[in-house]
Amino acid sequence: SNAGSVPAAAADVEAESKQSANAGDDNGGDGGNDSETESNRKQAEQLLRTWGLQMYAEKLIVDQGWSTVEDWQYLFADWDNRTQAEVDYLRKEIAFSVAHYNKFCGKYKKWLNEQK
């Protein structure tokens, strides 16, 4: 069982974004990316605050690295048919209560649809 691990879809995205973060960066560091990362993090924190879920910001954004709101869609391969492992990840690793887990999923799905 890989209950404690990152969902497969999420792992792919993480690898991809690390790759693209380093692509075309001539100065040998990750210079220039810091402000983008910072603004992504601020947006993520703001959204959680708006939904009354700011108490999960540290775990979700800092500890687990989900600092880009658009990437949250990869927490589940299929938002309408979530697997037990995916649910466990949010409930155990992020420590969402049942009510807050449901709230996060509902609010994020709505937010995602509004972006289309």
C-alpha positions as CSV (number, residue, x, y, z in Angstrom):
1,S,0.0,0.0,0.0
2,N,1.3,3.5,-0.8
3,A,-1.3,5.3,1.4
4,G,1.3,7.8,2.7
5,S,2.6,8.7,-0.7
6,V,1.7,11.4,-3.2
7,P,-1.0,10.4,-5.7
8,A,0.5,9.2,-9.0
9,A,-0.9,12.0,-11.0
10,A,0.6,14.5,-8.6
11,A,4.0,12.9,-8.6
12,D,4.2,13.3,-12.4
13,V,3.2,17.0,-12.2
14,E,5.8,17.6,-9.5
15,A,8.5,16.1,-11.6
16,E,7.3,18.1,-14.6
17,S,7.2,21.4,-12.8
18,K,10.7,20.9,-11.4
19,Q,11.9,20.2,-14.9
20,S,10.3,23.2,-16.4
21,A,11.5,25.4,-13.5
22,N,15.0,24.7,-14.5
23,A,14.5,24.8,-18.3
24,G,16.1,27.7,-20.0
25,D,17.7,29.1,-16.9
26,D,21.2,30.1,-17.9
27,N,22.4,31.6,-14.7
28,G,22.8,28.2,-13.0
29,G,20.5,28.9,-10.1
30,D,16.8,29.2,-9.9
31,G,17.1,32.9,-10.0
32,G,14.1,34.7,-11.5
33,N,11.7,32.0,-10.4
34,D,11.5,33.1,-6.9
35,S,8.9,35.9,-7.4
36,E,6.7,33.6,-9.5
37,T,6.9,31.0,-6.7
38,E,6.2,33.7,-4.1
39,S,3.1,35.0,-6.1
40,N,1.8,31.4,-6.6
41,R,2.1,30.8,-2.8
42,K,0.4,34.1,-2.0
43,Q,-2.5,33.2,-4.3
44,A,-2.8,29.7,-2.8
45,E,-2.8,31.1,0.7
46,Q,-5.4,33.8,-0.2
47,L,-7.7,31.2,-1.7
48,L,-7.5,28.9,1.4
49,R,-8.2,32.0,3.5
50,T,-11.2,33.0,1.4
51,W,-12.6,29.5,2.0
52,G,-11.9,29.5,5.7
53,L,-9.3,26.8,5.3
54,Q,-6.1,28.9,6.0
55,M,-5.1,26.5,8.8
56,Y,-4.0,24.0,6.1
57,A,-1.8,26.4,4.2
58,E,1.4,25.4,6.0
59,K,0.9,21.6,5.4
60,L,-0.5,21.9,1.9
61,I,1.7,24.7,0.5
62,V,4.9,24.6,2.5
63,D,5.3,21.0,3.7
64,Q,3.8,19.2,0.7
65,G,4.8,21.7,-1.9
66,W,1.3,22.4,-3.5
67,S,2.1,26.1,-4.0
68,T,0.4,26.5,-7.4
69,V,-3.4,26.6,-7.2
70,E,-3.8,25.2,-10.8
71,D,-1.8,22.1,-9.7
72,W,-4.3,21.2,-7.0
73,Q,-6.4,19.6,-9.8
74,Y,-3.8,16.8,-9.9
75,L,-4.6,15.9,-6.3
76,F,-7.2,13.6,-7.9
77,A,-6.9,11.8,-11.2
78,D,-10.7,12.0,-11.4
79,W,-12.5,14.5,-9.1
80,D,-15.8,12.7,-9.4
81,N,-14.3,9.2,-8.6
82,R,-11.6,9.8,-6.0
83,T,-9.6,6.8,-4.9
84,Q,-9.2,5.9,-1.3
85,A,-5.4,6.5,-1.5
86,E,-6.1,10.1,-2.8
87,V,-8.6,10.7,-0.1
88,D,-6.2,9.3,2.5
89,Y,-3.4,11.6,1.3
90,L,-5.5,14.7,2.0
91,R,-7.0,13.4,5.2
92,K,-3.7,12.0,6.7
93,E,-0.8,14.0,5.2
94,I,-2.6,17.4,5.1
95,A,-4.8,16.4,8.1
96,F,-8.1,17.8,6.7
97,S,-11.0,17.0,8.9
98,V,-13.9,15.3,7.1
99,A,-15.9,18.6,6.9
100,H,-12.9,20.6,5.7
101,Y,-11.9,17.9,3.2
102,N,-15.4,18.1,1.7
103,K,-15.4,21.9,1.8
104,F,-12.0,22.0,0.0
105,C,-13.1,19.6,-2.7
106,G,-16.3,21.5,-3.3
107,K,-14.8,25.0,-3.3
108,Y,-11.9,23.9,-5.5
109,K,-14.1,22.2,-8.1
110,K,-16.2,25.3,-8.3
111,W,-13.1,27.5,-8.6
112,L,-11.6,25.3,-11.3
113,N,-14.8,25.5,-13.4
114,E,-14.8,29.3,-13.0
115,Q,-11.3,29.4,-14.6
116,K,-12.5,27.8,-17.8
